[in-house]
Amino acid sequence: MENGTLLKAKAEKFGLTEGITEWILTTKNAAGEEISANAAPIGIIQKNGKICLRLFKGSKTFENLRREEYFAANVTDDTVLYAESAFYDLDENRFEYREYQPQAMPAERIPVLKEADCVILFRCADRNETNELLIIEIEPIDCMIQNADKPGFVINRGINAVIEACVHMTRYELTKDRAYIDKINQLQEIVFKCGRKRDREAFEIIMKRLQG
Ligand SMILES: Cc1cc2nc3c(=O)[nH]c(=O)nc-3n(C[C@H](O)[C@H](O)[C@H](O)COP(=O)(O)O)c2cc1C
């Protein structure tokens, strides 16, 4: 099996970059329920060399990852999948199962989305629970391409926010309508929270331009 450092480097090529990236997580429901897998959009946070999930109480993903050791992060640029999995349960026929063999343990079957372009399998390494929040430190255990024709890309709200801010800035320069400045200021928080170092640098360019 590949070691942790190699796996992290490989996962980065699959889109697991610094900041917060938005994936569709697939998890196993408790045994006995009619639907045995669940999908939901969830951010994966990579900061200071650690990879974490922050799960708010009340979701199926929260309940599933409180119990299950393994899950998958699915890569897709299909926004319909984000909307569907955020608000509805997906049919079981949208999932398939990847087998993973931990050392000296029974094989695990981890649900993934058939429609995903790429998939990273993860193990929950450490959990920290408060009243409302479950923070889980996670580590990649395998990466796979599912759609050989399409590398796929992972959504990052920080990157999107920089592009939006650039659009607002160009419109402000054209019209001098101050409503665009408010929009740019609102995007700043997302860039700093979710973006990479490069995205913060890009935002600084817009801010400097705004300050003349
Ligand atoms: C792009 C995006 C990112 C999200 N990130 C998180 C997150 O990091 N943690 C979380 O608890 N909920 C997050 N959510 C909200 C969950 O997806 C939402 O609560 C969902 O309904 C949970 O579905 P489930 O009950 O099937 O798990 C996010 C939603 C979207 C659209």
The ligand as an SDF file (V2000), in Angstrom:
LIG
                    3D

 31 33  0  0  0  0  0  0  0  0999 V2000
  -21.3360   23.2330   -1.1120 C   0  0  0  0  0  0  0  0  0  0  0  0
  -21.8710   22.7480    0.2330 C   0  0  0  0  0  0  0  0  0  0  0  0
  -20.9850   22.4750    1.2580 C   0  0  0  0  0  0  0  0  0  0  0  0
  -21.4380   22.0070    2.4910 C   0  0  0  0  0  0  0  0  0  0  0  0
  -20.5330   21.7500    3.5000 N   0  0  0  0  0  0  0  0  0  0  0  0
  -20.9630   21.2720    4.6810 C   0  0  0  0  0  0  0  0  0  0  0  0
  -20.0040   20.9690    5.7160 C   0  0  0  0  0  0  0  0  0  0  0  0
  -18.7900   21.1160    5.5630 O   0  0  0  0  0  0  0  0  0  0  0  0
  -20.4870   20.4750    6.8890 N   0  0  0  0  0  0  0  0  0  0  0  0
  -21.8220   20.2530    7.0810 C   0  0  0  0  0  0  0  0  0  0  0  0
  -22.1870   19.7920    8.1770 O   0  0  0  0  0  0  0  0  0  0  0  0
  -22.7470   20.5560    6.1320 N   0  0  0  0  0  0  0  0  0  0  0  0
  -22.3550   21.0440    4.9350 C   0  0  0  0  0  0  0  0  0  0  0  0
  -23.2630   21.3260    3.9490 N   0  0  0  0  0  0  0  0  0  0  0  0
  -24.7030   21.0940    4.2050 C   0  0  0  0  0  0  0  0  0  0  0  0
  -25.1090   19.6440    3.9290 C   0  0  0  0  0  0  0  0  0  0  0  0
  -24.7890   19.2440    2.6100 O   0  0  0  0  0  0  0  0  0  0  0  0
  -26.6390   19.5370    4.1270 C   0  0  0  0  0  0  0  0  0  0  0  0
  -26.9260   19.7090    5.4870 O   0  0  0  0  0  0  0  0  0  0  0  0
  -27.2250   18.2330    3.6170 C   0  0  0  0  0  0  0  0  0  0  0  0
  -28.6230   18.3310    3.5950 O   0  0  0  0  0  0  0  0  0  0  0  0
  -26.8420   17.0300    4.4600 C   0  0  0  0  0  0  0  0  0  0  0  0
  -27.4080   15.8940    3.8520 O   0  0  0  0  0  0  0  0  0  0  0  0
  -27.5220   14.4920    4.5890 P   0  0  0  0  0  0  0  0  0  0  0  0
  -28.5770   14.6460    5.6680 O   0  0  0  0  0  0  0  0  0  0  0  0
  -27.9720   13.5550    3.4900 O   0  0  0  0  0  0  0  0  0  0  0  0
  -26.1810   14.1720    5.1520 O   0  0  0  0  0  0  0  0  0  0  0  0
  -22.8270   21.8170    2.7130 C   0  0  0  0  0  0  0  0  0  0  0  0
  -23.7240   22.1120    1.6730 C   0  0  0  0  0  0  0  0  0  0  0  0
  -23.2550   22.5770    0.4480 C   0  0  0  0  0  0  0  0  0  0  0  0
  -24.2390   22.8730   -0.6470 C   0  0  0  0  0  0  0  0  0  0  0  0
  1  2  1  0
  2  3  1  0
  2 30  2  0
  3  4  2  0
  4  5  1  0
  4 28  1  0
  5  6  2  0
  6  7  1  0
  6 13  1  0
  7  8  2  0
  7  9  1  0
  9 10  1  0
 10 11  2  0
 10 12  1  0
 12 13  2  0
 13 14  1  0
 14 15  1  0
 14 28  1  0
 15 16  1  0
 16 17  1  0
 16 18  1  0
 18 19  1  0
 18 20  1  0
 20 21  1  0
 20 22  1  0
 22 23  1  0
 23 24  1  0
 24 25  2  0
 24 26  1  0
 24 27  1  0
 28 29  2  0
 29 30  1  0
 30 31  1  0
M  END
$$$$
